[in-house]
Amino acid sequence: MKIITRYMVRTHVGMIANCMGAFISIYLVIDFLERYGKFSRAGAPASAIALYFLCKIPEIVSQTTPMAVLMGTILAISSLAKYSEITALRSSGASLVMIGRPLLATAAIVSLLLLIMQEFIAPAASEKMRYIDEIVVQKKSKSVFFRQNNIWHRNGNLIMQANLFTPENSTLSGVTIWEISNGMNPVSRTEAVSATHVSGGWLLHNVTYRHFIGDGEVETKKEAERFSGINLMPADLKVVAKSAEDMGFTALRHYCKTIQDNGYDATSYRTLMHAKISLPFAALIMAFLGIPFSLRDGRSGGIGVGIVISIVIGFSYFVINALILSLGQQGALPPIVAAWTSNLIFAGAGLWFTLTMDT
C-alpha cells in the first residue's frame, strides 16, 4: 500500500499544481490586461509593474486554493477511474477510507501551508502591492498611506490623528487635530468623538477645542459640531479598510483588541479574523467533499465534466461564504459562527455523500 499511496499522492499533487497554475495564469493575464493601460498612462517602470503582479500571487493563491484542491481531487480520481485503477483498488479490498486517506492528507498539508502563507507572506506582499498602486502608479502622497491602527494625516499647519475609519458611512472615530505655527509651536488642539466627510472638509461631532493663548494659558470650548477644512478624502481612507482584509490572524487579533480597548465595535474585524483560519481549511473540506462525490456510483465523467463540477461547487462555496461572512460583519451572526458555517455546510455534504455511497 505504500507504493499505491505514493502513486495516489503524486497524482493528486500533480493535478492540484496544474489547477493552481492554470488559475494563477488566467487571473494574472486578466488582471494585467485590465491594469496595463493605467500603469502605462502613469509611466510606471517595468520593474514596478513586474513586482506588483509578483506580489499579487499570494492573494490569488489564497482565493483559489480551495477550488484548486477540489478540482485536483475530482480530476485525480477521474484519471484513476479512467484507467480502471479505482476498480482494481476496490476489487483488491481497498475501502473508501484507504483510497481517500492519502488525498485528505495531501489536502491537509495544503491547508497548513496556505495558513502559514496567509500569516507571514500574504500581508507583506499585499502591503507592497498597495504601495505600488497607491504611491507609484496613482501618485498619492505618502501622508495618506496609513497603517491600519493609527491614521495620521498632515494638511499644511494641521495634523490629524484618528483611531478608526468606518468606510460604510465615511466616519472617523477618535479624532484629534493639532494646529501648529510656522515655528512648529502648538496653536490649538481639537478633539472629537467622530467626524463625517462633508463638502470641503470634515464635520466634527462632540468637540472639545483648546486654544493655547500663551504663558501657559489655555482657552477651552465644548461644541456639538465644528468644521475642519482638512483635505482628506474618504477614497484615500479606504486604503485603511482594505488593508484589514490583507492582515494576518495575529495582526487582526491585535487590532481587534486595540479597537475594543478604545471602546469601538470590532465585530466586522473579528469576523475577518476568524475567516483567516477557516478559509485555509476550506481546502481540506473541498477534498473531503470531492472524494466521495467522485467515487459515488463509479463516477468517471472525464476531465471536462470534472472541471465543470468543480467550478459549480467552488463557486457555490464562495457565494455562500461571502453571504454568511457579510452577516457576521453586520452583527447578525457571531463572528466565529459566520466564519465556519460554510465549511460546516460543505463538510456535511461530504459526509452525506460518504454515508450514502456503496462501500
HELIX and SHEET records of a PDB file:
HELIX    1   1 LYS A    2  ALA A   42  1                                  41    
HELIX    2   2 ALA A   46  LYS A   82  1                                  37    
HELIX    3   3 GLU A   85  SER A   91  1                                   7    
HELIX    4   4 LEU A   96  PHE A  120  1                                  25    
HELIX    5   5 ALA A  122  TYR A  131  1                                  10    
HELIX    6   6 ILE A  132  VAL A  137  3                                   6    
HELIX    7   7 LYS A  142  VAL A  144  5                                   3    
HELIX    8   8 PRO A  234  ASP A  246  1                                  13    
HELIX    9   9 PHE A  249  ASP A  261  1                                  13    
HELIX   10  10 THR A  267  SER A  278  1                                  12    
HELIX   11  11 ALA A  282  LEU A  295  1                                  14    
HELIX   12  12 ARG A  296  GLY A  298  5                                   3    
HELIX   13  13 GLY A  302  GLN A  329  1                                  28    
HELIX   14  14 PRO A  335  THR A  356  1                                  22    
SHEET    1   A 6 ILE A 151  ASN A 155  0                                        
SHEET    2   A 6 LEU A 158  THR A 166 -1                                        
SHEET    3   A 6 THR A 171  ILE A 180 -1                                        
SHEET    4   A 6 PRO A 186  VAL A 198 -1                                        
SHEET    5   A 6 GLY A 201  GLY A 214 -1                                        
SHEET    6   A 6 GLU A 217  SER A 228 -1                                        
END                                                                             
